[in-house]
Amino acid sequence: MVETGFYWSLLLSSAFDVKRSDFRELVIHHVVTIGLLWLSWAINMVRVGTLVLLSHDISDILLAAGKLFRHGRTWVKTTNVLFVLFLISWILLRLGYFPFVVLRTALLDAPTFIQPSYRWQNIFQRPFVPRIILAMLLCLQVLHLFWTFLIARTVVKTVTAGQAEDVRSDSEDDDRTESKKKD
């Protein structure tokens, strides 16, 4: 319930935040996460919901800590260490653990927690709710791949430029850039 409230606050506050190039993807992520949290609780797939939260929160904590130290501007080494830890956790958890453990668990093991005799041998003849959960989990995986591409661009930019920069553009920065070009 706490995590659901947290994601509701992120979704609502995103309307007032600076719009970045991945704004739509971020909103989709928050909506899907809220849906997964609610459905996992409603149909007793709490174990899968917990695995999803754990696989996401570790990377999110490291990313938030790195951003916090980066804004301090005097903690360069700490920021770099946190970014490397974030990168490692992202790859291991969101590109490894999430698809190969969480998705597999949701597909093969979780249905037995809903009803012991339940099997997904022909998924398209089964109830709608498990299919929507799988669709939302797959949506998260697609978002993970999208953000991995952005992270890879940040890593390349960091290695070539020597300083980590957010490759997502702010809409305000885009507007200022366009008005400078017009002048």
Phi, psi and chi 1 to 4 in degrees:
 res  aa     phi    psi   chi1   chi2   chi3   chi4
   1 MET       -  -37.6  -70.1 -177.2  175.8      -
   2 VAL   -64.3  -45.1  170.3      -      -      -
   3 GLU   -64.3  -38.7  -71.8  -82.5  -10.6      -
   4 THR   -62.1  -44.3  -55.2      -      -      -
   5 GLY   -61.2  -39.5      -      -      -      -
   6 PHE   -61.9  -45.9  171.3   69.7      -      -
   7 TYR   -69.9  -31.9  -82.3   99.3      -      -
   8 TRP   -62.3  -41.6  -89.8  111.0      -      -
   9 SER   -66.3  -38.2   72.6      -      -      -
  10 LEU   -64.0  -41.5  -71.4  175.9      -      -
  11 LEU   -64.6  -46.5  179.5   64.0      -      -
  12 LEU   -68.9  -38.9  -65.0  173.0      -      -
  13 SER   -73.9  -19.8   68.4      -      -      -
  14 SER   -64.8  -23.2   65.4      -      -      -
  15 ALA   -67.3  -23.7      -      -      -      -
  16 PHE  -106.3   -8.1  -54.9  103.0      -      -
  17 ASP   -77.2  168.7  -87.7  -14.7      -      -
  18 VAL   -64.5  131.5  173.6      -      -      -
  19 LYS   -80.8  116.7  -53.9  -71.7 -172.2  -88.4
  20 ARG   -98.8  172.9  -59.7 -159.3  179.8  -92.9
  21 SER   -65.4  -22.0   62.0      -      -      -
  22 ASP  -102.6   27.1   65.0  -18.4      -      -
  23 PHE   -58.0  -48.5  173.0   75.5      -      -
  24 ARG   -61.4  -43.4  -80.6  176.2  -85.8  178.4
  25 GLU   -63.6  -37.4  -69.5   82.8    2.8      -
  26 LEU   -66.6  -41.8 -158.6   56.0      -      -
  27 VAL   -64.5  -43.9  168.7      -      -      -
  28 ILE   -58.8  -43.8  -69.7  168.3      -      -
  29 HIS   -58.6  -45.5  174.4  -92.2      -      -
  30 HIS   -66.7  -42.3  -63.7  -28.7      -      -
  31 VAL   -63.9  -45.4  168.7      -      -      -
  32 VAL   -63.5  -42.0  167.1      -      -      -
  33 THR   -64.4  -43.5  -58.1      -      -      -
  34 ILE   -61.2  -44.0  -69.5  166.4      -      -
  35 GLY   -61.3  -43.5      -      -      -      -
  36 LEU   -64.7  -42.5  -80.6  168.8      -      -
  37 LEU   -62.0  -45.4  -71.7  168.8      -      -
  38 TRP   -65.5  -48.4  179.0   75.6      -      -
  39 LEU   -67.0  -39.9  -77.2  173.1      -      -
  40 SER   -62.6  -35.0   71.7      -      -      -
  41 TRP   -74.6  -41.0 -178.3   78.6      -      -
  42 ALA   -67.1  -34.1      -      -      -      -
  43 ILE  -112.7   19.3   65.9  168.9      -      -
  44 ASN    63.9   40.8 -163.4   26.3      -      -
  45 MET  -107.5   42.2  -73.9 -179.2   73.1      -
  46 VAL   -62.6  -33.2  177.1      -      -      -
  47 ARG   -63.1  -42.8  -67.8  179.3 -175.9 -171.3
  48 VAL   -66.2  -42.5  172.9      -      -      -
  49 GLY   -59.6  -39.8      -      -      -      -
  50 THR   -66.8  -40.0  -57.0      -      -      -
  51 LEU   -63.8  -39.3  -68.4  174.6      -      -
  52 VAL   -62.9  -46.1  170.6      -      -      -
  53 LEU   -62.7  -45.8  -71.4  175.3      -      -
  54 LEU   -63.0  -41.3  -75.2  173.8      -      -
  55 SER   -69.5  -20.2   65.7      -      -      -
  56 HIS   -96.2  -40.8  -75.2   75.3      -      -
  57 ASP   -65.7  -35.2  -75.7   -7.0      -      -
  58 ILE   -60.6  -49.3  -67.2  168.9      -      -
  59 SER   -65.5  -39.4  -61.5      -      -      -
  60 ASP   -63.8  -38.7  -69.9  -13.7      -      -
  61 ILE   -65.1  -44.9  -70.4  167.8      -      -
  62 LEU   -64.3  -39.4  -68.8  168.5      -      -
  63 LEU   -64.5  -45.5  179.1   62.9      -      -
  64 ALA   -63.4  -41.2      -      -      -      -
  65 ALA   -64.5  -41.4      -      -      -      -
  66 GLY   -62.3  -41.5      -      -      -      -
  67 LYS   -64.6  -39.8  -74.0  180.0  177.8 -179.2
  68 LEU   -61.0  -48.3  177.7   72.0      -      -
  69 PHE   -70.0  -31.5  -78.6  104.5      -      -
  70 ARG   -65.1  -37.6 -177.3  171.7 -179.9  -95.3
  71 HIS   -69.7  -20.8  -69.9  -61.7      -      -
  72 GLY   -72.0  -23.6      -      -      -      -
  73 ARG    61.2   -7.1  -60.5 -160.9 -170.9  -87.3
  74 THR  -106.9   -5.8   57.1      -      -      -
  75 TRP  -106.1   50.4  -63.6   82.2      -      -
  76 VAL   -61.3  -46.0  175.8      -      -      -
  77 LYS   -64.7  -42.0  -72.6 -178.1 -177.0  177.4
  78 THR   -63.6  -42.4  -54.7      -      -      -
  79 THR   -60.3  -44.9  -57.8      -      -      -
  80 ASN   -64.7  -42.1  -69.4  -21.1      -      -
  81 VAL   -62.7  -44.5  167.6      -      -      -
  82 LEU   -64.6  -36.0  -74.4  169.0      -      -
  83 PHE   -66.5  -41.3 -178.5   73.6      -      -
  84 VAL   -64.8  -43.4  168.5      -      -      -
  85 LEU   -62.7  -41.3  -69.5  173.8      -      -
  86 PHE   -59.9  -46.4  161.3   74.3      -      -
  87 LEU   -61.0  -45.0 -173.1   60.7      -      -
  88 ILE   -63.5  -45.9  -68.5  167.8      -      -
  89 SER   -65.3  -37.9   70.8      -      -      -
  90 TRP   -59.9  -50.3 -179.3  -83.3      -      -
  91 ILE   -64.2  -47.6  -68.6  168.1      -      -
  92 LEU   -66.0  -44.9  -69.7  176.3      -      -
  93 LEU   -84.9  -45.9  -65.6  172.4      -      -
  94 ARG   -90.3  -22.7  -62.9 -160.0 -172.5 -171.5
  95 LEU  -107.0  -12.8  -60.7 -178.9      -      -
  96 GLY  -113.4  -69.6      -      -      -      -
  97 TYR   -61.8  -47.9 -177.0   76.4      -      -
  98 PHE   -58.6  -54.1 -175.3   81.0      -      -
  99 PRO   -73.3  -34.8   21.6  -28.9      -      -
 100 PHE   -92.4  -15.9  -63.4  112.8      -      -
 101 VAL  -114.9  -55.6  174.8      -      -      -
 102 VAL   -66.6  -51.4  175.6      -      -      -
 103 LEU   -62.6  -40.6  -77.6  174.3      -      -
 104 ARG   -63.9  -42.9 -176.1 -169.9   64.8   66.4
 105 THR   -62.4  -44.0  -61.1      -      -      -
 106 ALA   -63.7  -35.0      -      -      -      -
 107 LEU   -79.2  -42.6 -174.6   60.5      -      -
 108 LEU  -105.1  -41.0  -57.2  175.1      -      -
 109 ASP   -96.6  -40.2  -59.9  -26.2      -      -
 110 ALA   -59.3  -36.9      -      -      -      -
 111 PRO   -57.2  -27.8  -27.4   36.1      -      -
 112 THR   -70.2  -20.8   60.5      -      -      -
 113 PHE   -80.6  -22.4  -63.3  119.0      -      -
 114 ILE   -76.2  -48.6  -59.9  170.4      -      -
 115 GLN  -154.2  124.0  178.0 -178.9  -15.2      -
 116 PRO   -54.8  -32.7  -24.6   31.8      -      -
 117 SER   -89.8    1.5   62.0      -      -      -
 118 TYR   -75.0  127.6 -169.2   90.8      -      -
 119 ARG  -134.7  149.7  -65.7  -76.9 -179.5 -110.9
 120 TRP  -105.9   47.7  -68.8   12.9      -      -
 121 GLN   -65.3  -39.1  -70.4  149.1    1.3      -
 122 ASN  -124.7   90.8 -171.5   -9.9      -      -
 123 ILE   -59.8  -27.9 -164.6  168.0      -      -
 124 PHE   -81.4   -6.6  -64.0  105.8      -      -
 125 GLN  -103.1    5.0  -65.5  177.6   -5.9      -
 126 ARG   -96.3  173.2  -61.2  -64.4  179.8 -174.4
 127 PRO   -57.5  159.0  -23.4   32.4      -      -
 128 PHE   -70.0  -38.8  177.8   72.0      -      -
 129 VAL   -59.5  -49.8  170.2      -      -      -
 130 PRO   -59.4  -34.7  -25.9   35.6      -      -
 131 ARG   -67.2  -37.7  -77.4 -173.7  -83.1  161.5
 132 ILE   -68.9  -35.6 -163.3   75.0      -      -
 133 ILE   -64.0  -45.5  -72.3  174.9      -      -
 134 LEU   -61.7  -40.3  -79.4  177.3      -      -
 135 ALA   -62.8  -40.4      -      -      -      -
 136 MET   -68.2  -39.4  -74.3 -166.8  -96.6      -
 137 LEU   -64.0  -39.9  -71.1  171.2      -      -
 138 LEU   -66.9  -36.4  -70.7  171.0      -      -
 139 CYS   -60.9  -43.3  179.3      -      -      -
 140 LEU   -60.6  -39.6  -78.1 -178.2      -      -
 141 GLN   -65.6  -38.5 -174.5   57.8   34.7      -
 142 VAL   -63.2  -42.0  168.9      -      -      -
 143 LEU   -63.4  -38.1  -70.1  169.8      -      -
 144 HIS   -59.0  -43.3  -66.4  164.6      -      -
 145 LEU   -65.3  -41.5  -65.0  171.6      -      -
 146 PHE   -59.6  -48.5  168.7   75.8      -      -
 147 TRP   -71.2  -27.3  -79.5  -45.2      -      -
 148 THR   -63.0  -39.0  -60.6      -      -      -
 149 PHE   -61.2  -44.4  172.0   74.2      -      -
 150 LEU   -65.4  -39.5  -68.5 -179.4      -      -
 151 ILE   -64.0  -42.1  -67.6  167.4      -      -
 152 ALA   -61.0  -40.7      -      -      -      -
 153 ARG   -62.7  -38.2  -76.9 -174.9   13.4 -165.8
 154 THR   -64.3  -42.3  -59.6      -      -      -
 155 VAL   -62.5  -45.1  168.8      -      -      -
 156 VAL   -61.9  -44.3  167.9      -      -      -
 157 LYS   -63.0  -38.2 -149.1  170.9 -162.5  177.3
 158 THR   -66.3  -44.5  -59.7      -      -      -
 159 VAL   -66.4  -40.6  169.5      -      -      -
 160 THR   -79.4  -38.4   57.3      -      -      -
 161 ALA   -93.7  -21.4      -      -      -      -
 162 GLY    89.9   -3.3      -      -      -      -
 163 GLN  -141.8  137.8 -175.6  179.2   -2.1      -
 164 ALA   -72.7  128.7      -      -      -      -
 165 GLU  -130.5  147.4  -69.5  -65.1  -32.3      -
 166 ASP   -75.6  119.0 -165.3  -13.3      -      -
 167 VAL   -79.2  -10.8  -64.0      -      -      -
 168 ARG   -75.4  137.7  -56.8  171.4  -56.4  162.9
 169 SER   -95.5  145.5   60.3      -      -      -
 170 ASP   -82.2  141.8  -62.8  -10.9      -      -
 171 SER   -63.7  -33.5   61.7      -      -      -
 172 GLU   -66.5  -41.4  -67.0  173.0    1.6      -
 173 ASP   -63.4  -38.6  -69.5  -16.6      -      -
 174 ASP   -62.6  -41.8  -69.8  -16.4      -      -
 175 ASP   -64.0  -41.5  -67.0  -19.2      -      -
 176 ARG   -66.2  -39.5  -80.3 -173.8 -114.9  138.9
 177 THR   -64.1  -44.2  -54.8      -      -      -
 178 GLU   -65.6  -38.5  -74.1  177.4   19.2      -
 179 SER   -70.2  -31.4   55.5      -      -      -
 180 LYS   -67.9  -37.7  -75.5 -179.0 -176.2  177.0
 181 LYS   -65.8  -36.4  -73.7  178.9 -176.9  176.6
 182 LYS   -67.8  -34.5  -69.5  177.1 -175.5  174.4
 183 ASP   -71.8      -  -66.2  -18.2      -      -
